[in-house]
Amino acid sequence: MNILFLCVANSARSQMAEGLAKEILGEEHIIKSAGSNPSGVVNPYAIKVLNEVDIDISSYKSKAVDKLEENFISNLDYVITLCAEQACPMYITHANKLQWINEDPDIKDYSKKDALLAFRKTRSDIYDSLKRFKLETLSAD
């Protein structure tokens, strides 16, 4: 199964979703993330909070959706957007589309402590969504 996590900057939520999904859903699925307007960097707090649960995304790169391999895109099963406050990117494809509303932990001028709390909350919310997705979608196959 091919799964794409999509947001605007591809710097925090979609990167965390990709890392968590690879861990939770397993290697039999091809899982990627991308953005409609990528920032070019993965937020260090996203890397840190996934390291806290033994998932390493330090080698991940922020990338544009139009830079993904054509074979992956043409065989997409799910496109999952993760936006809340801004307009989520639309991606025209035959794939099933889901929206998991997650506030961007990177948009506020947080103290370091508050930023970590915001990123941990996002990690937890995405984790819960992935567990539901696995239970409701993948176990039905």
N, C-alpha and C positions, 0 to 999 in steps of 0.2 A: 504494500500500500504506500502511495506517495502522499505526504502531508506537508503543506506549506503553511508556516506561521507568518502572517503579514501585518505590518504596522507602517508607520510613516518613516521613522528614523532608523529602524533596525539597530537600535543601540541598547535597549534594555528589555522590554517585555517580550518581544519576539525572540530575542537571543536566549532569554531565560526559558521560554517555552520550548525552543529547540533542544536545549540541553536537558531539561526535565523530561521531555517526551522521549528522547533517545534512551534515557535511563528507564523510564516507566513502561514504554511500549515495546522496547527491544529492537535488536538489530535487524529483524526481518522486515522492518519498514524503512523507507527512505524518507527522512525528515530533514527539512531545511527551513530557513527563515530568510526574509528579505524585507525591504522597505520601498515605499513609493518615492521617498526622498531621503536616501540613507545619509546618516551623519558622517560616515567614514570611520567611526570608532565604536567600540563596545564600551559601555559605561563601566568604570572600575567597580562600582557598587554592585552591578549585576554579576560581575566575575566573583566578587567577594562573597555575596550571599549564596551563590551556588557552591563555592568552595566549602562553605559551612556545612553543606550536605554531601560533601565528597563528589561533586560534579565539577569538572574542569572545563570551562569555556574560554580560557585565556587565549587559545589559538583561533577563536572564531573571528570573523571579519564582518563588518557592516557592509551590506551589498544591496544593489538595486535588483528589483524583481526581474527586470529585463535582461539581467546578466546571468540568470540561472540557465542551466542546460535545457535545450529544447526537448530532449527526451523526457526529462523530469516533468516539465510543464505540460507536455502533451499527454502524459499519463497520470496527471494529478487526480487523486481521489477526494481530497479535502483541502480547502483553503479556509484557514481559521484566522480571523482578524481579532486584534486584541485592544482596540482603541476605545476610548470613552469620551474624552473631552474635545478632541478634534475630529475632523471628518476622516473616517476610516477609508483607506484606499479601496477602490473597487478593482476587482481583477476579473476580467471576462474569461471565463473558462467553463467547461462542462462539469467541473468538479462540484461536489457538495460544498456549500458555503455555511460556515458557522461564525457567529460573533460572540466572543467571550469578552464582555466589557470589563476592562481593567484600567483604572486611573494610572496615568503615566507617573511613576515615582520620580522621574527626572525633571519635572517641569517647575518645581517650586524651589525657592532659595532656602533649602533646609540646612540646619546645623548637621554636622557629621552624624551625631546620634540619631536625629530625626530622619535623615536620609537612609540610614541603615534600617530603621524601623519601617519606612515606606517600602523599601526594596524587599524586606522580609515579608511584608504583607502581600505584595505582588507575587512573590515566589509562592507563598502559601495558597493564594487564590488560583494561580495557574496550576499548581499541583492538584488542588481539589477538582478543577475543571478537567484535567487530564485523567484523573481516577474515574470520574463520571463518564468521560468519553470512552475510556477503555471498557468499562462495565457495560454501558449502553450500546456502544457501536461495535467494538471489536469482538465482544463475547457473543454478539448476535450473528456474526459471520460463521 
